[in-house]
Structures are given as structure tokens and as C-alpha cells.
Amino acid sequence: MNDANVIKNLRTKHGLSQEEFAIRLGVVRQTVSRWERGTAEPGLGDIKNMCALFGVTPDYFFSANSQSGAESRKSASASQQKSASYVPPTVAEAVTSATLTTPFVPAPCKTHSRSRVRIRAVTAVFCITAILFVVMILCSIIVGLTAFSVNYGFDVIVDFTAIDFVISVLVTVLLGALSVLMFLYRRRLKLAEAD
């Protein structure tokens, strides 16, 4: 594909920005920019998706190449008609002969992977807070038993008071609330990703 303006003309003709066009194709905006500047060329899959998106044939993208390719093939076949029985098709003909009936499915966008990373981070925080919550429940039970038991001097080394018990219960309640909030936020992120 010699003419890089073909993609830009088609995109602007349909009123799409580079960002919108990239999202519909499942690529990043920088890739579209490279195509339009001519520093990179789209692959056959991308051309196939553009054909499905804009309702054009692959010949639209290769019109300059297909004419020069056809002329060079004719001259080559005339000079080597006896020895050459196979002339390779141009890229346009190869793409045209490929089935264009496959449904257009864009590649996953980077926003999906970002939301998955966010879900994993929230899940990790949820697991940590849930474990700490269980540990604090056990600590609160131990502190409560020690603070309110009458052991007649056997708990001289570990001497908890009622205020220690109240503090451990408050920390336990805060960790429980944080665990519930993390669980609900994780659920909300999963539902948003499903949409």
C-alpha cells in the first residue's frame, strides 16, 4: 500500500477521529497515526476489519499497487509464458480472495486490561483485610478473656484491661467494614467490566 492517505481519507469521510477509529478496530491511536503517516502498514486482519467497518473491498486500499502489480505480472507472464505456469497474486487479490464473511470482532482494548488489574488489586486488598479481620476477632477474644477473667495472679505477665478490649473490638469492626467495602467495590468493578 503506497498511498498512506487512503486510510485517512476513508476515516475522515466517515467522520471518525483517530481515537474513535482505533477503538472500533481494536488498536491504539498511535497505530492509526503510523498508518496515516506511512511509517507502518496495517496487516491483512486490520485491512479485513476496515473493509467490514467501512463497507469497502480490499481493492480500495490497494488500488495503486494492484494496477502496477497487474502490469508487471502481464509483462512477466508474456516473457515467461512457456516456463512459468503460476503467477503469484497481488496482496489485494489475496485479501479479496480471503473470506470477508468472518464477523468483525475488535481486539480487546487496553481499558479492559486496566480494569482487570484494578479488580486484582482490590481482590488482594480484600483478602488481606479479611485475613486481618479474622486475626483481630481471635485477638479480641483473647484480650476479652484475659481482661475479664479472674485468674488470681496467673496473668501477671499479660495484663489487659477493659480499654484494651474496647480498642481491639474497634479495630476489628473497622477491618470488617473495610473488608465489606472492598468486597462491594470488587463486585461493582466486575459488573462494570461485564457491561
C-alpha positions as CSV (number, residue, x, y, z in Angstrom):
1,M,0.0,0.0,0.0
2,N,1.9,3.0,-1.3
3,D,-0.7,5.7,-0.6
4,A,-1.0,6.2,3.2
5,N,-3.7,8.9,2.6
6,V,-6.2,6.1,1.7
7,I,-6.9,5.3,5.3
8,K,-7.0,8.9,6.4
9,N,-9.4,9.8,3.6
10,L,-11.7,6.9,4.4
11,R,-11.6,7.7,8.1
12,T,-12.4,11.4,7.7
13,K,-15.0,10.6,5.1
14,H,-16.9,8.7,7.7
15,G,-16.4,11.4,10.3
16,L,-14.2,9.4,12.7
17,S,-11.3,10.7,14.8
18,Q,-8.2,8.6,15.1
19,E,-9.2,7.6,18.6
20,E,-12.7,6.5,17.6
21,F,-11.3,4.7,14.5
22,A,-8.7,2.9,16.7
23,I,-11.3,1.8,19.3
24,R,-13.6,0.4,16.5
25,L,-10.6,-1.5,15.0
26,G,-9.3,-2.7,18.4
27,V,-5.9,-1.0,18.1
28,V,-4.3,2.0,19.7
29,R,-4.5,5.6,18.3
30,Q,-0.7,5.6,17.7
31,T,-1.1,2.7,15.3
32,V,-3.6,4.6,13.2
33,S,-1.4,7.6,13.2
34,R,1.6,5.5,11.9
35,W,-0.6,4.0,9.2
36,E,-1.7,7.5,8.1
37,R,1.8,8.9,8.1
38,G,3.0,5.9,6.1
39,T,5.6,4.7,8.7
40,A,3.7,1.4,9.1
41,E,1.2,-0.6,7.2
42,P,-1.8,-2.4,8.5
43,G,-1.8,-6.2,8.5
44,L,-4.3,-8.3,6.5
45,G,-6.5,-8.7,9.5
46,D,-6.7,-4.9,10.1
47,I,-7.5,-4.4,6.4
48,K,-10.2,-7.0,6.6
49,N,-11.7,-5.3,9.7
50,M,-11.5,-1.9,7.9
51,C,-13.3,-3.4,4.9
52,A,-16.1,-4.7,7.2
53,L,-16.3,-1.4,9.1
54,F,-16.5,0.9,6.1
55,G,-18.2,-1.5,3.6
56,V,-15.4,-1.4,1.0
57,T,-13.4,-4.1,-0.7
58,P,-9.7,-4.6,-0.2
59,D,-9.1,-3.2,-3.7
60,Y,-9.9,0.2,-2.3
61,F,-6.7,0.0,-0.2
62,F,-4.5,-1.4,-2.9
63,S,-5.7,0.4,-6.0
64,A,-2.3,1.9,-6.7
65,N,-0.4,-1.4,-6.0
66,S,-2.9,-3.6,-7.8
67,Q,-2.6,-1.6,-11.1
68,S,1.2,-1.6,-11.1
69,G,1.2,-5.2,-9.9
70,A,-1.1,-6.3,-12.7
71,E,1.0,-4.6,-15.4
72,S,4.2,-6.2,-14.1
73,R,2.5,-9.6,-13.9
74,K,1.3,-9.2,-17.5
75,S,4.8,-8.4,-18.8
76,A,6.3,-11.2,-16.7
77,S,3.8,-13.7,-18.0
78,A,4.3,-12.6,-21.6
79,S,8.1,-13.1,-21.4
80,Q,8.0,-16.3,-19.4
81,Q,4.8,-17.8,-20.7
82,K,6.5,-21.1,-21.5
83,S,8.3,-21.7,-18.3
84,A,6.0,-20.0,-15.7
85,S,2.7,-21.6,-15.1
86,Y,2.0,-19.8,-11.8
87,V,2.0,-16.1,-11.2
88,P,1.6,-15.1,-7.6
89,P,-1.4,-12.8,-6.9
90,T,-1.0,-9.3,-5.6
91,V,-1.8,-8.6,-2.0
92,A,-5.1,-7.1,-3.0
93,E,-6.2,-10.2,-4.8
94,A,-5.1,-12.4,-1.9
95,V,-7.1,-10.3,0.6
96,T,-10.1,-10.2,-1.8
97,S,-10.0,-14.0,-2.2
98,A,-9.9,-14.4,1.6
99,T,-13.3,-14.8,3.1
100,L,-14.7,-11.5,4.2
101,T,-17.7,-13.2,5.9
102,T,-16.0,-13.6,9.2
103,P,-17.7,-11.3,11.7
104,F,-15.8,-8.2,12.8
105,V,-14.6,-8.6,16.3
106,P,-12.2,-6.0,17.6
107,A,-9.3,-6.9,19.7
108,P,-9.7,-6.3,23.5
109,C,-8.9,-2.7,24.4
110,K,-6.3,-1.7,27.0
111,T,-9.1,-0.4,29.2
112,H,-10.2,-4.0,29.8
113,S,-6.8,-5.0,31.0
114,R,-6.7,-1.9,33.2
115,S,-10.0,-2.9,34.8
116,R,-8.7,-6.4,35.3
117,V,-5.6,-5.1,37.1
118,R,-7.8,-2.9,39.2
119,I,-10.0,-5.9,40.1
120,R,-7.0,-7.9,41.0
121,A,-5.6,-5.1,43.3
122,V,-9.0,-4.7,45.0
123,T,-9.2,-8.5,45.5
124,A,-5.7,-8.5,47.1
125,V,-6.7,-5.7,49.4
126,F,-10.0,-7.6,50.2
127,C,-8.1,-10.8,51.0
128,I,-5.6,-9.0,53.3
129,T,-8.3,-7.1,55.2
130,A,-10.4,-10.3,55.5
131,I,-7.4,-12.2,57.0
132,L,-6.6,-9.3,59.3
133,F,-10.3,-9.2,60.4
134,V,-10.3,-12.9,61.3
135,V,-7.0,-12.4,63.2
136,M,-8.4,-9.4,65.1
137,I,-11.5,-11.4,66.1
138,L,-9.2,-14.0,67.6
139,C,-7.1,-11.3,69.3
140,S,-10.3,-9.6,70.7
141,I,-11.5,-12.9,72.1
142,I,-8.1,-13.5,73.8
143,V,-8.0,-9.9,75.1
144,G,-11.5,-10.1,76.4
145,L,-11.0,-13.4,78.2
146,T,-7.8,-12.0,79.7
147,A,-9.3,-8.7,80.7
148,F,-12.4,-10.0,82.3
149,S,-11.2,-13.2,83.8
150,V,-10.2,-13.7,87.4
151,N,-7.1,-15.8,87.4
152,Y,-5.8,-14.7,90.8
153,G,-2.4,-13.7,89.7
154,F,-1.7,-16.1,86.8
155,D,-2.0,-13.3,84.2
156,V,0.6,-11.0,85.7
157,I,2.7,-11.1,82.5
158,V,-0.2,-10.5,80.2
159,D,-2.4,-7.9,81.9
160,F,-5.1,-6.5,79.6
161,T,-7.7,-4.0,80.8
162,A,-11.1,-3.2,79.6
163,I,-9.8,-0.4,77.4
164,D,-7.5,-2.8,75.6
165,F,-10.5,-5.0,74.8
166,V,-12.5,-2.0,73.5
167,I,-9.7,-0.9,71.3
168,S,-9.3,-4.4,69.8
169,V,-13.0,-4.6,69.2
170,L,-13.0,-1.2,67.4
171,V,-10.1,-2.2,65.2
172,T,-11.9,-5.5,64.4
173,V,-15.0,-3.6,63.5
174,L,-13.1,-1.2,61.2
175,L,-11.3,-4.1,59.5
176,G,-14.6,-5.9,59.0
177,A,-16.1,-2.7,57.5
178,L,-13.1,-2.3,55.2
179,S,-13.4,-5.9,54.1
180,V,-17.1,-5.4,53.2
181,L,-16.4,-2.2,51.3
182,M,-13.6,-3.9,49.3
183,F,-15.9,-6.8,48.5
184,L,-18.6,-4.5,47.3
185,Y,-16.2,-2.4,45.2
186,R,-14.8,-5.5,43.6
187,R,-18.3,-6.7,42.8
188,R,-19.0,-3.3,41.2
189,L,-15.9,-3.4,39.1
190,K,-16.7,-6.9,37.8
191,L,-20.2,-5.8,36.9
192,A,-18.8,-2.7,35.1
193,E,-16.4,-4.9,33.2
194,A,-19.2,-7.3,32.1
195,D,-21.0,-4.4,30.5
